Amino acid sequence: MYCHGKTYLYVDLSATAPPKGKLYVETDPASARVRILNIGPKYFDGMELGADRYYVEVSADGYELKTQWIDFDAGEDRNILVHLEKIKPRTGRYIAYDNGIVLDTQTNLKWVAGPDRYTNWNAARSWVSSLTIDGGGWRMPTRSELRDPSMPAIV
């Protein structure tokens, strides 16, 4: 810039954020719930996201849960189609699901198999409380549950 016989340099120091893109998730069934697990805001169709990696979960009652990582570039709009498989009917007292959960159909209690190694009670309790499978909220069995003869043996 030139003014009154002097030359001035103008530098714009304001930061400009990289452009955001929009995420659209089409689900089958259409009523499925979409969540992005590694961010705080609740997902909505056309949500603006910055360049990053996002962990998307799609679920619906009666269907297998599906998760996947989505890499998002700056300014990129993404359209994703997620097809969920119907849960196949399972029979018997204990049903083992692909996500590691075991359901006792008589008591309606659920288990998650832990690491196959010796550990102490506090370490096991810490591991269990950190689980996020099926929405989290897991706990260790109580002493009375462990003594209950109707409960399966814990080895």
C-alpha positions in Angstrom: 0.0 0.0 0.0 1.3 3.4 -0.9 0.3 6.5 1.0 1.9 10.0 1.3 5.1 9.0 -0.3 5.6 5.9 1.9 5.1 2.3 1.2 3.3 0.2 3.8 3.0 -3.6 3.9 -0.4 -4.8 5.0 -0.5 -8.3 6.4 -3.8 -10.0 7.4 -3.1 -12.1 10.5 -6.6 -13.3 11.0 -6.7 -17.1 10.9 -9.0 -18.7 8.5 -10.4 -22.1 9.5 -10.1 -24.9 6.9 -13.4 -25.5 5.2 -15.8 -28.0 6.7 -17.6 -30.7 4.8 -21.0 -32.3 5.4 -21.7 -35.9 6.4 -24.9 -37.6 5.2 -25.6 -41.2 6.4 -28.3 -43.1 4.7 -29.3 -46.2 6.6 -31.1 -49.4 5.9 -33.4 -49.7 7.8 -34.2 -46.0 7.5 -35.1 -45.9 11.3 -31.6 -46.8 12.4 -29.7 -44.6 14.9 -26.5 -42.9 13.8 -23.9 -41.8 16.3 -20.3 -40.4 16.0 -18.6 -41.9 19.0 -15.4 -39.8 19.2 -17.0 -36.4 19.3 -19.5 -34.7 21.6 -22.2 -33.2 19.4 -25.1 -35.4 18.5 -25.2 -36.5 14.8 -27.7 -35.0 12.4 -27.9 -35.5 8.6 -25.8 -32.9 6.9 -23.7 -32.2 10.0 -20.6 -30.1 9.3 -17.3 -31.7 10.2 -13.7 -30.6 9.9 -10.9 -32.7 8.5 -10.4 -35.6 10.9 -11.2 -39.2 11.5 -14.7 -40.1 12.9 -15.9 -43.4 14.4 -19.5 -43.9 13.2 -21.9 -46.3 14.8 -25.2 -47.4 13.3 -27.8 -49.4 15.2 -31.4 -50.5 15.2 -33.5 -52.9 17.3 -33.4 -56.4 15.8 -30.3 -55.6 13.6 -26.6 -56.2 14.1 -24.7 -53.1 15.2 -22.2 -51.7 12.6 -19.3 -49.4 13.3 -16.7 -47.9 10.9 -14.0 -45.2 10.8 -14.6 -42.4 8.3 -11.7 -40.3 7.2 -12.9 -36.8 6.4 -10.9 -34.3 4.3 -11.2 -30.5 4.6 -14.3 -29.3 2.7 -15.3 -32.8 1.6 -19.0 -33.8 1.6 -19.5 -37.5 2.3 -22.6 -39.6 1.5 -22.5 -43.0 3.2 -24.9 -45.9 2.9 -25.0 -48.3 5.8 -26.9 -51.6 5.5 -27.6 -53.4 8.8 -28.1 -57.2 8.8 -31.1 -58.6 10.7 -30.2 -60.5 13.8 -30.6 -64.2 13.2 -32.8 -65.9 15.8 -30.7 -67.7 18.4 -31.7 -70.4 20.8 -30.4 -72.0 24.0 -29.8 -70.6 27.4 -26.6 -68.8 26.5 -26.3 -66.7 23.3 -22.9 -65.4 22.3 -23.0 -62.3 20.1 -20.3 -61.2 17.7 -19.5 -58.1 19.8 -18.3 -60.4 22.7 -21.5 -60.2 24.8 -23.0 -63.4 26.2 -26.7 -63.3 27.2 -28.2 -65.7 29.7 -31.8 -66.0 28.4 -33.1 -67.4 31.7 -31.8 -64.5 33.9 -31.5 -61.9 31.2 -28.0 -61.0 32.5 -25.2 -60.2 30.1 -21.5 -60.9 30.3 -18.4 -59.8 28.4 -15.5 -62.2 28.4 -12.4 -60.5 29.8 -8.7 -60.8 28.9 -7.5 -64.4 29.4 -5.0 -63.7 32.1 -4.6 -63.6 35.9 -5.6 -60.3 37.4 -6.6 -58.9 40.8 -10.2 -57.7 41.6 -9.3 -53.9 41.4 -7.7 -54.3 38.0 -10.6 -56.4 36.7 -13.1 -53.8 38.0 -11.2 -51.0 36.4 -11.2 -52.9 33.0 -14.9 -53.7 33.3 -15.9 -50.1 34.1 -14.0 -48.8 31.1 -16.0 -51.0 28.6 -18.0 -49.2 26.0 -19.6 -52.2 24.4 -23.4 -52.0 24.1 -23.4 -48.4 25.5 -21.1 -49.0 28.5 -22.4 -49.2 32.1 -20.8 -52.5 32.8 -20.0 -53.7 36.4 -18.4 -56.7 38.2 -20.8 -59.3 39.7 -21.6 -58.8 43.4 -20.6 -61.4 46.0 -24.2 -62.7 46.2 -24.4 -63.1 42.4 -21.2 -65.1 42.5 -22.6 -67.4 45.2 -26.0 -67.8 43.5 -26.3 -71.5 42.4 -28.3 -70.5 39.3 -25.4 -68.5 38.0 -23.0 -70.2 35.6 -19.6 -71.2 37.0 -16.9 -68.6 36.7 -13.5 -70.2 35.9 
